[in-house]
């Protein structure tokens, strides 16, 4: 582990759902970094020291249900409204009134919704890999149930408590290695191969994961960090985010089609299905993200964007942050 990562300060702050663990480095304006599935604060290890050196107070959280943050038992404790409250609690718990919020994967919708609901706290928002899609359309579970034909979309597969856990938890490290590889530019299945986002009848997600080597961005030590956390906590807290998508759809009905007007940023990978499947959402940014300042699609990049291409992402982030109104 590099010296800059080793120097990161760790602490807990109170939130409505318990305690939120965060990793912090630097001083100056607050930048809140929110990870996705199946990760932790460690996903931002390349960004924390760079943002700190650029003059920002960089803070990466373990999202509720992950790592060293609280893990409520109730499934509905992981609804989006609660995660927004957690982000606000982090900002205020650090003695700040406002922050820039940046999210990757599930962290991107969490960041976007935080900016949408609390523009008084979140003055700008950055989205990595997952584009902003305003609330709207049919109930999410109905949409996912129609995807894949005879196969089951992974979000539907994750809905039943215990089902995905039974696949993952007997070999957390091996499953994570395969999942990370399946969505990385240098190890993802070849074009035309069965998509790893779908499960065949009587099958598992792991059946379609690449095997044999880790993606270039993921060292054995990095994998140890991720696996160690999930071996300790299990996967239920992390998977409960997926199990609240219908609740989120109900909770956010008043914001149907609502744009995010603060200054915003998007970075996607050209080989990431989150970018390609949601291409129409990106085209709609003039309406849905009217404050968009900077938008980038990185060639030959997969889903784990800030880890696959840290130098490029760091440059884009620091340039965007420097241009934001104070």
N, C-alpha and C positions, 0 to 999 in steps of 0.2 A: 504494500500500500504506500502511495506517495506521501511525502512529508506534508504536503498541502492538505491532503485528505485527513491525515492523522491529526492535524491541528484543529479540525472542526470541533466546535463546541456542541454538546448534546444536552438537551434539557426537556422538561415536560411543562406544558401549560394546561390550565383547566379549560374544559369545554362543556356544553350541555350534556354530552354523551360520556363524559369521563375525563380522561387525560390524553392529550395529544403529544406524541414525541416529535421533536424536531431536531434537525442538524443545522447549525448556524455558523456563518463565517462572514466577517467584514462589518463595516459600519456604513452609515449613509442611508439614503432612501431604501425602504423595504421592498424586496422582491420575493414573493412567495411562490415556491415551486411545488407542484402537485403531481405525484406519479400515477401510473396506471396499474393494470393487471398483467402479470403477477409479479409485482416489483416492490419497491420500498423507497425511502429517501435516497438510498444508495444509487438509484438511477441517475441522480443529478451530481454524482461525484466529480464529473468533468466540468460542470458549470459552476459549482460553489466557489472554488478558489479563483476562477476567472472573473466572476461577477464581483467578488470581494475586492480583487485587485483593481477593478474598474471603478470602485468607489461606492458599491452598493452593499446593503445588509442583506445577504442572500440566505434564505431560510428554506429548507426542504423538509416537508412533513412526512411522517408515516401516516397515511390516511387511516381513518377509523377502521378497525378490523385488521390492520397490518402491523407487523413489526412490534414495536414497543408502545403503540397507542392502545387505548382501551378497545375492548371487543365485546360490546353488548350482546346478550343472548338473543334478544328478539330480532327476528328477520327485518321487521319494518323499522328498526332503529337505523338502518343504513339507507334510508330514503334520501333523495338529493337535498331536501330542505335541511336535514340535519347536517349534511356535509358542508353546506354553505355556512351554517351556524358555526361549525368547527373552524372554518377558515376565518370568519370574523373574530372568533375567540382568540385565534393565534395572533392576529394583528393587534387586537387590544391587549392581549396578555403580554405582548412585547413592548407595550407602552407607546404604540403607534396609533395614528388615526386613519392612515390610508396606506395602500400598497399597490404595487403592480402584481397581478397574479398570472402565472404561466403554468399550463398543464399539458401533460402528454398522455395519450391513450385515454383511459377513463378520466384521467386528470384534466383533459381538455374540456369535456362537458361540465365537470365540476367547476373548473375555472370560469367557463362561459356563463354558467348559471349564477355563480357568485357575482360576476360583473353585472349580469342582468338584474338580479334581485337587490343588490347592494351597491349601486353606483356611488353612493356616498362614501364607501370604504375602498372600493377597487377602482382606481383611476385609469387603469389600462389593463388589457388582457392579451396574453399570447397563447396560441393554440398550436400544439405540435401533433401531427399525424392525423388527428380526427377533426374534420371540419365542423364549423358551427352549423347546426340544423335546428331552427326554431321548433318549439313544440307545435304539433299539429298532426293531422291525418288520423288514421285508425289507431286503435289500441296497439301498442308495440307487440304484445304477445301474439296478436292476430297476424301482424305483418310477418313476424319471424316464422310462424307456423306454416306460412305459405311458401317459404323459401326452400329450395333444395329438392323439390319433388319427392322421390322415394327416400331421400336422405334427410337428416335432421341438422338444422343450423346450430352452431355451437351455443348461441345464446339460449335457444330453447333447451338444449341439452343441459345447460347449467341451472335450469329453473328448479328442478326437484332437489330439495335439500338431501344431501348424502350421496346422490348419484355420482356427480363428478368427483366428490371427495373420495369415493371408493376406488376410482380410477387412479387418482393422483397420489394419495397419501401413503400407499405402500412403498412407493419409490419416488419421493418428491424430487430428489436431485436429477434422476433420469428423466422424469416427466418435464421438468423445467428446461433441461438441456434441449430436449426435443422441441418444446414449444417455442423457445427462443430461436432455435435453428430454422423452424418452419416459416418464420416471418422475417428472417434476415436475408439481405440481398445476396450474400455469398453462399448460403446454404439452403435456401428455400427450394421446394420441389420445382422441377423443370416445367416449363409451359406444357400444358396438356395432361400433366399428372393429376391424380385426384386431389381436390382442394382440401387442405388441412383444416379448413373452417367448418367442415361438415362431417357428420358421423353416419356411417352406414347402419342398416338394421343389425341389431345385436352386436355392433362394434363399439369402439372407443375412439376418442380423438387421437390418442397416441398411435393408433394403427397407421396413420398417415404422416407421422413425424419423420423427418430425416434422422438417420442414425449414423454414428461413426466419427463425427467431428463437430467441434464447437464452432460457431461463427467467429470471425477474426476479432470482433470487439469484446468477446466474452472469454476471459481467462478462467482457469480452474479456480483461482482464488475468488474471482467475482462470483462464479457459480456457487462456491462454498457460502458466500455471504447470503445470497438469495435463498439457497436451500436451507441453510441453518435457521433462518427466521421462520420459514414455513414448516420445517420439521418440529419446531418448538410450539408453534401456534395452531397448526392445521390450516386448512383452506377455507373453512366456512365463512369467516368474517370477510375475506376477500370476495368470495363468490356471492355473498349477499347483496353486493352492489347490483349484480345482474338481476337478482330476484326482486328488485324494487322498481323496475322500469315502468310497469303499469301504474304503480302508486305515484311515481313521478309525473306520469302523463295526467293523472287525476289532479295532483297537487298544483300543477302549473297551468291549469286550464285558463286562468285569467291572463296568461302570457302567450296565448296562442299566436304564433306568427311574429312575435315581438323581436325587433332588431336590437342589437347591442351597439350603442352609439359611442362608447368610449374609444379612444385610440386602440387599435388592435393589430395583431400580427398573426400570420399563419405560415407554418413550414410543414411541408409534406414530402414523402418519398415517392419517387416515380414508380417504384415496384411494390408499394404498399397498397393492399386492397382497400384500406380505409380511404386512401386518396382516389383510387380509380372507381370504386363502387359509389362514392359520394361526390363524383365529379360535378353533378348538377348543383350540389350544395355550394361548391366552390364558385361556380358560375353565378350563383345568386348573391355573392358577397356585396355587390353594390347596393342591394336592398337590405340584406340581413346583417351586414357589417359595414354600415356607411362610414364608420371611422377607421376603416382599414388603411394602415400606413404602409405595410410591408407584407408581401406574399411571395413565397418561394416554393418551388418544387425541385428537390435535389435529385439529380440524375443518378441512376443505379443505386438507389438507397431504399432500404426496406422500412420496417415499422419502428424499429428501436432507434429512432432518428438521432437523439442527442448522444447516444452511445456509439452508434455506427459512424457518425460523422461529427465528432465533438468540436473539432477546430472550426469547421464551417458554421455549425450551429452557434458556437460561442461568438463568432464574428457577427453573425446576423443579430443575435440577441443584444450584444453590447451596442451595436450601431443603432438599433431601434430604441433601446432604452435611453441612449444619449440624446436622441432627437425628440423625446417626449416632453411635453410642457411640464415645468416644475410645479 
